[in-house]
Amino acid sequence: MKIENTIIDGLLIIQPDIFRDDRGYFFESYSLNRYSEAGLNVNFVQDNISKSTKNTIRGLHYQIGGHAQGKLCQVLLGEVIDVAVDIRFGSSTYGKYFSIILSEKNKTQFFIPPGFAHGFGVLSEIAIFSYKCTEHYNNESERIIIFNDKELNIDWKIVSPIVSEKDLKGTNFKEIQNDFTI
């Protein structure tokens, strides 16, 4: 397994060891021991899977307080652009985002710690997106930043996005509370 840092502190790109032969492939998508040895000492308590059609954008979501979530993301089918926005007030990268293509082909994983808003956009006809969370979902603690916030200016690589009504009611970035201070 190879872990690499990104330009934003805390965000990690993980490339698992993939074993291929004429039957197909095998890899450990998660192993507590292996991830702990690599320095990723987190406790995952919930797994989520979503299926979405092309041009769907989900996000930008985060939870506050004791319900703040870290996420280990990967794509089981298709391809997405996965986005994390630094909302850690006082961070040198506050308000910056990092995006990465996750797909069934590259099998790359993306670790996003608490203190980031998260979303993804579907680039393939269909995508099955899987992520492990360090905290359980809590509706009262959930916050949403509007996906097309002009200040963030995220390049979703999607021309005609499909977005839920809930996500369309997201807050502008400049109006979010300083829920995460470093």
C-alpha angles and dihedrals in degrees: 000000000000122000121191131184121233130218088270116069113245098022111111134192112210125195111190122212107263121204113203133184137150090289093059128261144307132201139160106247089192136002119174092212096047094046092045091051088053091054099258099126104173134131114230114205105170138036121204131190127188132184116207139172128237116293094020114141118197117189162318090219135161139156127224137218120005089347095062108133135218113202136204105201133194140155120239097183130016130353136292140176105235117204133194122186120200107235095167102126108224094027116129087233097045109149094016123119135209123204132190136178112243119188145160086251100053095036088204118161126211122208116205117184125207112286096060133096111226137204142147139207124212114236099173128064090263132003132193108203122193128191138172118217131208092212135033120259112268118187095203091054096047119111129182132205114202109258095227098048107161094217093054092042094193116192101222092175087229124116102191107028124201107215132174120246089244092056092045087061091059122133125255112255095243089057098054119112122249090255093153118046125177 
